[in-house]
Amino acid sequence: MRILVTGATGQLGSALLNQLKDSDYKVKITSRRKPEETGHFEWVYSDLLSCEGIEEAVNDVDVIIHAATSPIKNSKNVEVSGFEEFLRKSPHIKHFIYPSIVGIDEIPFNYYKLKYEAEGLLKNSSIPYTIVRATQFHHFVENLFLSKPFFKRYIVPGNIKCQSVDVSEFASHLISLVDKGPQGRANDFGGPDIMTLREMAELKIKVNNETNKILSISLPGKLYRSFFDGKNTNTIQKAGKITFEEYLSNKIE
Ligand SMILES: NC(=O)c1ccc[n+]([C@@H]2O[C@H](COP(=O)([O-])OP(=O)(O)OC[C@H]3O[C@@H](n4cnc5c(N)ncnc54)[C@H](OP(=O)(O)O)[C@@H]3O)[C@@H](O)[C@H]2O)c1
């Protein structure tokens, strides 16, 4: 069984490579930039925007874990049209594993709409698949909201809810799906706790012994409302074990 990991230089891609390097799987990896460490993996260049290199990437692999994504730049082309071309070149694939995001069908955010469209393309293709939606990664929430205090204040929409999960646990879950075979739409993979962003900021201040304060703001609009309502969470599927506090503590060890 040969696995292709796309998005090899990304957060999820790197976590996948880190775990696959000690496995018995034959692994091929792809991205536009070459990862600094490729280990014994074969790396090939491919670009979902120009569609260059796709054939070479999917050639002679059985399973794809698709961790390539472009949320901001050219997202429509990468997430949907490039993805469609990618699927077109992959009729021989026995199992296509697509990491997605909890709540994308309910949250009015353009990138999420595109990912939902991509889920539909995969479902309607003839390729056996597993779609597994995860909640936001710990580092993603931290980088987005809690990395740049302004005049010693984290200015955050403190009442929105998050159920962040450790990327390494999600990576290991995706790898476990390889042997399980195609599951269709699998259970969501949520983090262990649902917290407000204010609570997460408080934890960061406590764990890092910071003197920063929190300024919680409310925002207008449906996007804010859907995160306030926790549409990005799943109260039943709390598969992740590593808490946000443990993630923060591990960083300073
Ligand atoms: N971040 C989260 O909190 C979160 C939560 C749940 C699910 N997910 C899902 O997990 C997956 C991976 O997310 P991530 O956070 O690991 O993303 P990331 O860190 O932004 O990595 C994106 C990867 O995609 C590659 N890429 C970007 N543009 C490309 C293009 N035009 N052609 C080919 N490759 C391209 C990048 O490498 P190069 O630039 O070198 O090509 C990089 O390796 C996504 O499907 C995302 O929706 C993310």
The ligand as an ORCA input file, in Angstrom:
! r2SCAN-3c Opt
* xyz 0 1
  N      -5.980     24.635     10.605
  C      -6.998     24.110     11.277
  O      -7.325     24.517     12.427
  C      -7.775     22.964     10.661
  C      -8.806     22.351     11.405
  C      -9.498     21.281     10.836
  C      -9.193     20.842      9.560
  N      -8.203     21.480      8.856
  C      -7.920     20.997      7.492
  O      -6.663     20.331      7.509
  C      -6.043     20.485      6.225
  C      -4.618     21.002      6.404
  O      -4.657     22.268      7.052
  P      -3.320     22.948      7.620
  O      -3.768     23.863      8.709
  O      -2.288     21.916      7.875
  O      -2.898     23.841      6.366
  P      -1.523     24.641      6.150
  O      -0.647     24.549      7.335
  O      -1.915     25.987      5.644
  O      -0.814     23.846      4.952
  C      -1.291     23.908      3.648
  C      -0.441     23.031      2.730
  O      -0.993     23.132      1.417
  C       0.053     23.384      0.492
  N      -0.457     24.213     -0.606
  C      -0.888     25.497     -0.544
  N      -1.231     25.928     -1.771
  C      -1.023     24.882     -2.627
  C      -1.180     24.709     -4.018
  N      -1.579     25.715     -4.827
  N      -0.878     23.511     -4.560
  C      -0.419     22.498     -3.779
  N      -0.237     22.606     -2.451
  C      -0.538     23.786     -1.877
  C       1.131     24.122      1.296
  O       2.434     23.837      0.806
  P       3.198     24.666     -0.325
  O       2.903     26.117     -0.049
  O       4.630     24.268     -0.123
  O       2.655     24.155     -1.603
  C       1.015     23.440      2.658
  O       1.822     22.286      2.672
  C      -6.955     21.414      5.416
  O      -7.788     20.650      4.599
  C      -7.768     22.120      6.484
  O      -9.012     22.555      6.004
  C      -7.479     22.502      9.376
*
